[in-house]
């Protein structure tokens, strides 16, 4: 998923996407940021993202606290755009890492599902 998705959503070729599911192996944070910046979220009914927390992700850098603030800002923006988290899944088969640190009872990989409450 990349520029092609944004182009499709911004053109008249595709008016909406019922469900957008993505497992982007740590590129999800930048893709989510681009969906927000391109202002195409209202055209999506549900988002299902596998997020990875073991390292900051592609094109994301800075201190641990700045990375967490960046992640939080994206999740908060989803909420402000009326997306509500309705399901989360912690993949216990993945390492228990958070930003390269071992964390007890955590996972480096979660699947998060949101629904657009303004979906028509």
N, C-alpha and C positions, 0 to 999 in steps of 0.2 A: 504494500500500500504506500502510495507516495503522491507525487504531483498528479498522477492519473486520477486518483480518487477525488482530489480537490477540483480538478478540471471537470470531471463528470458531474460533481455536485453543483458547480458554479455555472455549468452550461444548461441548456434546456433539454439535453439528452436524458438526464435522470433528474426527476423531480424529488425523489425521496428514496431512502434506504430503510427498510423495516428493521433489519438487524445488521450491525457491523461488528464482526468478530475478528479479533486480531491477536496473534501471538507473534510478536516482532523481535523476540530475543534481545531485549533491552533498548530497542528503538522506539518503544511505545510512548515514552515520555515526550519525545520530540514530535511524534505523530499527533499525540493528544494536544500538545501545544499548538500545532499547526491547524488542527480542526477548530480549535477555539479562535485563533487569530484570523483564520479565513472566514469565520462567522458562518459555518455550514452546519453547526450542531442541530439547529432546528429542523433540518432535513433528515435527521436520523431518529428512528423510534427507540432503538435500544443499542447500547454499547456493551460489548463483552470483551474485556481486555485481560490478557495474561500479563501481569506486571512482574518485573524482576527487581529485587531489592539488594542483590549481592554486590552491585557496583552502581555508580551513578547513571550509566547508560550512555548511548552514543550522543556525542555533541553536548553532554552535560558535564560540567566540571565545577570545581570549587571545594570549599571545606564541607565536611559532613553536614554541618548545620545549614549551610546555604543550599546544598542539594535537597535536604529534607524540606526546607522552606519552598524551594521550587516545586517539588512534588506536591506539597500541600496546596500551593497556590493553584495548581492545575485542578486538583480535586475540588477545591473550594469554588473555582470558576464553573465546574460542572454543576455544582449545587446551585449557584447563582443563575445558571441557565436552565434551571428546573429539571435537572436530571437527579434522580433519587436512586441510591444504591439499594438494590433489592436482593442481591445474593453475593456472598463471598465464599471462596473455597481456598483453604490453605493446603498446598501440595506438600505433604509430609515426606514424600520421596526425595525432595530436593534438599540440598544442604541447609543447615540452620545458620545462614549468614545474613547479616544486614550491613551493607557498606563494608564488606570484607571482614567483618568482625563476627565471631561465633556468638550467637544469641540463643539461649536456652528457650525451647518451646516456640520457636519462630520458624519461618520458612523463607527462603530466598525467592519464592515464587507463589503468587496468589492470582486467582482468577476473580475479577470483580465485574459485576453486571449491574448496569444502570438502566433505568427506564426514563424516557422523556415524558414528563407529566403533561406537557402541552402538545403531545403528538396527536395529529388529526387523521 
